[in-house]
């Protein structure tokens, strides 16, 4: 793996992580708005479904290890692996897009 590709994977992984954190924050912010003021339940559910889609590598890896015996650092490792998987996928999509455009 060349150094440029590795940098792109890491940068896209960090970008994914920032988007994921912002999405979580937006869901929390919208859930604190009283339903009598605005009924945002359909929007919150749609955002939650997007969040579930973005966390599918973490969900799959979580099923490999029984929950009762998780080590304390397991959540951090899953987050890093999830970011790297999405970084790798986004880098692949970018490379495919540039090949299609040229």
N, C-alpha and C positions, 0 to 999 in steps of 0.2 A: 504494500500500500504506500503510495507516495505521500509526501508531506502535505501537498496542497489538498489532496482528497481528505486527509485526516483533519486538517484545519477546517474544511467545509463541514465535515461531519460534526465536529465539536461546536462550531458556530451555529449550525442549524439545530443541534441539540439544545444549546443555550437559548436560542430563539424560541424553540418549542416550550422549554421550561418557563420562560417569561410569559408566553401566551397562556399556558396552562394555569399559572398562578393568577394571572389577570382574570381568566375565566372563573376560577374558584372565588376570587374576590367579588366579581360581579354577581355571581349567584348568591353569595352571602349578603351583599348589599341589597339586592332586589328582594331577597326573602325577608328583610327587615321592614319593608314597606307594608303598612297595614292593608289587608285585603279590602277593607271598606273604602279606602282612598282610591286604590287602583288594584284591579284583579290581574296580577301578573303571573298567575300560576301557569298558564300555557307557555309563556316565555321562559319561566324558570325551568319547566320540564324540558323544553327544547334545548336550553343551555346545558342542562344536566345530561341529556342524551349525547350532546357533543362532547361533554367531559368524559363520559363512559367510553365513547369512541376513541378519544385521545389516550385513554389509559388502558387499552386492550393488551399491550405487551406486559404491563404490570399485572393485570388480571391473570393472564396465562401463567406467568412466572410464580404468582402467589399460590396457584393451585398445585405447584410442584412440591411445596413444603407444608407439612401439617401446621396449622395455626398454633397448636398448643406448645410446640417446641421451637418457635421462631427465635433466633438470636436477636439481641437488641439492635444490631446494625443492619438487619435484613431489609428494613424499610428504606434505608438510605441506598443500599445496593440496588434495590428494585427501582428506585427513582432514577439513579444514574443509568442503569441498563435501559430503562424506558426512554430516557432522553437520547441515549446513543442509538437505539433502534429507530426512533423517529428521525434523528439526525441523518442516519444512513439512508432511510427511505426518502427523505426530502432531498438529499444530495443526489440520489439516483434519479428522482423525478426531474431535478434541475438539469442533470446531464442528458437525460432523455429529451427534455424540452429543447435544449440547445442543439441537439442532433436533428430534431425534427425541423427546427427553424432554419437550419443552414442548408 
